[in-house]
Amino acid sequence: MDSWYRTAEELEKKGESFVLATVVRAVAPTSAKPGDKAVVTEAGVVHGWIGGSCAEPTVKKEAKLALSDGACRIVQITPDPSLPNDREGLIVVPMTCYSGGELEIYLEPHRAKRELVVFGNSPVAQSLVELGVAVGYEVTVVDTTERPPLEGAKVITALDEVALKRPAEAAIVVATHGVFDEDAVARSVELAPGYLGVVASPRRFSSLGGSMKSRGVSREGWAKVDGPAGIDIGAKTPQEIAVSIIAAITAQRESIRVTTQRPSETPHEKAAGPSRPQTVDAVAKEAIGTEGEGHCCHDE
């Protein structure tokens, strides 16, 4: 078995991202030949062969970009990058070796699954597990109760055992419905995920804000928490709530502004002024300790 294949298999099992680089065209003199392959890790380590010092630095640089945007690309390394080329999507860079030659290398990013951690053992938590798995998340459930464990995901029973591989890319949703919710929220804030949402009514979310303030959570830190979690689409069932939350996670990850008028807004509020675009992490975020109206389906 080729070393690059073993490396790719090991990285996939560990849940780590990598780029598969394949030489698709070579014009002599080059040490790499069509069909040569290598795996480039997130750290920029190359396993396999796609050419020596003439190709490796460029492949490492472009592999990093491929992991960042998730897009495949073909890189052409040529002695004369200034020549006209109308091939759409081709990235042309200069060949730095005196020997000359030309290479075209196809880069295919394999990004690790993003993490979704769900705190709780509730219908909403179960729906989040099912939907999260369906859309490609690596889902973990955190449940300190003695209820039968939720199906479809890894289950952790101790809060101090919860960890994130890539916090900035991870999402956490607290769907405990009043059971160990303060401890769950406090632990979630410590983990500093890219998205943190709490399934609760506005009243309960406000109460949690006061509790987190007493635990040392700053006003700025609490303002980043999405609560009630999800985009207000009028969701009522656990499945609909899960859809609204996954949508909110996706929108925040892609930096999409949600501009749909919130269904929970009253006629009086609508008349008070023009509708403002709503960001996912800043929908009705008031000062800690205030109360409001919103998702009836999130009430506790």
C-alpha positions in Angstrom: 0.0 0.0 0.0 1.4 3.5 -0.9 2.4 5.6 2.0 0.1 8.5 0.9 -2.8 6.1 1.0 -2.0 4.9 4.6 -1.5 8.5 5.7 -4.9 9.6 4.2 -6.6 6.6 5.9 -5.0 7.5 9.3 -5.9 11.1 9.1 -9.5 10.3 8.2 -9.8 8.0 11.2 -8.4 10.7 13.4 -10.9 13.3 12.0 -8.1 15.5 10.6 -8.2 17.5 7.4 -5.8 16.9 4.5 -5.3 17.6 0.8 -4.7 14.9 -1.8 -2.4 16.2 -4.5 -2.1 14.4 -7.8 0.2 15.1 -10.7 -2.0 15.2 -13.8 0.5 16.5 -16.4 4.2 16.7 -16.6 6.5 18.2 -19.3 10.1 17.0 -19.0 12.4 17.5 -17.3 10.5 16.9 -14.1 11.1 14.4 -11.3 7.3 13.9 -10.8 5.3 11.9 -13.3 1.5 11.9 -14.1 -0.2 9.8 -11.5 2.2 10.6 -8.7 0.4 11.5 -5.5 1.0 13.0 -2.1 -1.1 13.9 1.0 -0.6 17.3 2.5 -1.6 17.6 6.2 -3.0 20.7 7.9 0.5 21.3 9.3 1.9 21.3 5.8 3.7 18.0 6.0 3.9 16.2 2.6 3.5 12.4 2.5 4.2 11.0 -1.0 5.8 12.6 -4.1 4.6 15.4 -6.4 8.1 16.8 -7.2 10.9 18.2 -5.1 11.8 21.7 -4.2 10.4 23.0 -7.4 6.9 21.9 -6.6 6.5 21.3 -2.9 6.5 24.9 -1.6 3.8 25.9 -4.1 1.7 22.7 -3.3 1.9 23.4 0.4 0.7 27.0 0.0 -2.1 26.1 -2.3 -3.1 23.2 -0.2 -3.6 25.5 2.8 -5.8 27.7 0.7 -7.8 24.7 -0.5 -8.4 23.6 3.1 -9.5 27.1 3.9 -12.1 27.5 1.2 -12.9 23.8 0.5 -12.5 24.2 -3.2 -10.5 21.9 -5.5 -8.0 23.5 -7.8 -5.4 22.7 -10.5 -2.0 24.4 -10.1 0.2 24.8 -13.1 3.9 25.3 -12.4 5.6 26.6 -15.5 8.8 28.4 -16.5 6.8 31.1 -18.3 3.7 32.0 -16.3 3.2 35.1 -18.4 2.0 33.2 -21.5 -1.7 33.6 -22.3 -3.9 30.9 -20.8 -7.7 30.9 -21.0 -8.3 27.7 -19.0 -10.8 28.8 -16.4 -9.9 27.9 -12.8 -6.2 27.2 -13.5 -3.8 28.7 -11.0 -0.5 29.5 -12.7 2.8 30.0 -10.8 6.4 30.3 -11.9 8.7 27.3 -12.0 11.7 28.2 -9.8 14.0 25.4 -10.8 16.7 26.1 -13.4 16.1 22.7 -15.0 12.8 23.9 -16.3 9.9 21.5 -17.0 6.3 22.0 -16.3 3.8 20.4 -13.9 0.0 20.5 -13.4 -1.2 19.2 -10.0 -4.7 18.7 -8.9 -5.5 19.5 -5.3 -8.5 17.9 -3.6 -9.2 19.0 -0.1 -10.7 16.5 2.4 -11.9 18.7 5.3 -12.7 16.9 8.6 -16.3 16.9 9.7 -17.2 19.9 11.8 -18.2 19.2 15.4 -21.7 19.6 16.8 -22.0 19.1 20.5 -25.5 18.8 21.9 -26.0 19.2 25.6 -29.2 17.5 26.9 -31.6 14.6 26.6 -34.7 16.1 25.1 -36.8 15.8 21.9 -35.0 18.8 20.5 -31.6 17.3 21.4 -32.6 14.1 19.6 -33.7 16.0 16.5 -30.5 17.9 16.5 -28.5 14.7 16.6 -30.4 13.2 13.7 -30.3 16.3 11.6 -26.6 17.0 12.5 -25.6 13.5 11.3 -27.7 13.9 8.2 -25.9 17.1 7.1 -22.4 15.8 7.9 -21.5 16.9 11.4 -19.5 14.8 13.9 -22.1 14.8 16.6 -21.5 14.3 20.3 -24.2 14.3 23.1 -23.4 15.5 26.6 -25.9 14.1 29.1 -25.4 14.0 32.9 -28.9 12.5 33.6 -29.9 8.9 34.1 -32.3 8.9 31.2 -31.8 6.3 28.4 -29.0 7.7 26.1 -30.0 9.4 22.8 -29.3 7.3 19.7 -27.1 8.2 16.8 -24.1 9.9 18.4 -21.2 9.5 20.9 -22.4 10.2 24.4 -20.4 11.9 27.2 -21.7 11.9 30.7 -19.2 14.2 32.5 -18.9 17.9 31.7 -15.2 18.1 32.3 -14.6 15.4 29.6 -16.1 17.6 26.8 -13.4 19.0 24.5 -13.3 20.4 21.0 -10.7 19.6 18.3 -11.2 22.8 16.4 -13.2 25.3 18.6 -13.5 28.0 16.0 -15.2 25.6 13.6 -17.4 23.8 16.2 -21.0 24.4 17.2 -22.5 23.8 20.6 -26.2 23.7 21.4 -27.6 23.5 24.9 -30.9 21.8 24.7 -31.3 20.6 28.3 -34.7 22.2 28.9 -33.9 23.3 32.5 -31.9 20.1 33.5 -28.3 21.0 34.3 -28.6 23.9 32.0 -26.5 26.4 34.0 -23.6 24.0 34.3 -24.0 23.1 30.6 -24.0 26.8 29.5 -21.0 27.6 31.7 -19.0 24.7 30.3 -20.0 25.7 26.8 -18.8 29.3 27.2 -15.5 28.0 28.5 -15.0 25.9 25.3 -15.4 29.0 23.2 -17.0 27.4 20.1 -17.6 29.2 16.8 -21.4 29.0 17.5 -23.1 28.6 20.9 -26.9 28.5 21.1 -29.3 27.9 24.0 -32.7 26.4 23.5 -34.8 28.4 26.0 -37.6 30.9 26.2 -36.5 34.6 26.3 -37.4 34.7 30.0 -35.2 31.7 30.8 -32.4 32.9 28.5 -32.4 36.2 30.4 -32.3 34.3 33.7 -29.3 32.3 32.4 -27.6 35.5 31.4 -27.8 36.7 35.0 -26.4 33.4 36.3 -23.6 33.5 33.8 -22.7 37.0 34.9 -22.4 35.8 38.5 -20.1 33.1 37.2 -17.8 35.6 35.6 -19.0 35.6 32.0 -18.6 39.0 30.5 -21.3 41.0 28.9 -19.4 40.8 25.6 -19.0 37.0 25.9 -22.7 36.5 26.6 -23.7 38.7 23.7 -22.2 36.1 21.4 -24.6 33.4 22.6 -27.6 32.8 20.3 -30.7 32.6 22.4 -33.3 31.5 21.9 -31.2 29.4 19.6 -32.0 29.4 15.9 -33.5 31.5 13.2 -37.1 32.4 14.1 -39.1 30.6 11.3 -42.1 30.0 13.5 -40.8 26.5 14.5 -43.0 24.6 16.9 -42.0 20.9 16.7 -38.6 19.6 17.9 -37.7 18.8 14.3 -38.6 22.3 13.1 -36.6 23.8 15.9 -33.6 21.7 15.0 -33.9 22.9 11.4 -33.9 26.5 12.6 -30.8 25.9 14.7 -28.8 24.1 12.0 -29.8 27.0 9.6 -28.4 29.5 12.1 -25.2 27.6 12.5 -24.8 27.4 8.7 -25.6 31.1 8.3 -23.0 32.2 10.9 -20.4 29.9 9.5 -20.8 31.3 6.0 -21.2 34.9 7.3 -24.7 35.2 5.9 -27.0 37.9 7.2 -30.5 36.7 7.9 -32.9 39.4 6.6 -36.3 37.6 7.0 -38.8 39.5 9.2 -39.1 37.7 12.5 -42.5 36.1 12.8 -42.6 36.7 16.5 -42.5 40.5 16.1 -45.7 42.1 17.1 -47.7 44.6 14.9 -46.8 47.4 17.3 -43.1 46.6 17.0 -43.3 46.5 13.2 -45.0 49.9 13.2 -42.3 51.4 15.5 -39.7 51.4 12.7 -38.3 49.8 9.6 -37.2 46.1 9.8 -33.5 45.8 10.3 -31.4 42.9 9.0 -30.9 40.3 11.7 -27.5 38.6 12.2 -27.8 35.1 13.6 -25.7 35.8 16.7 -27.4 39.2 17.4 -31.1 38.6 17.2 -32.8 40.5 20.0 -29.6 40.4 22.2 -30.4 42.8 25.0 -28.5 43.6 28.2 -28.1 40.8 30.6 -31.1 40.6 32.9 -33.7 41.8 30.5 -36.7 39.9 29.3 -38.7 39.6 26.1 -41.1 37.7 24.0 -40.2 35.1 21.3 -40.2 31.4 20.5 -43.1 29.9 22.3 -41.7 26.5 21.3 -38.6 27.2 23.4 -40.4 28.1 26.6 -39.6 26.4 29.9 
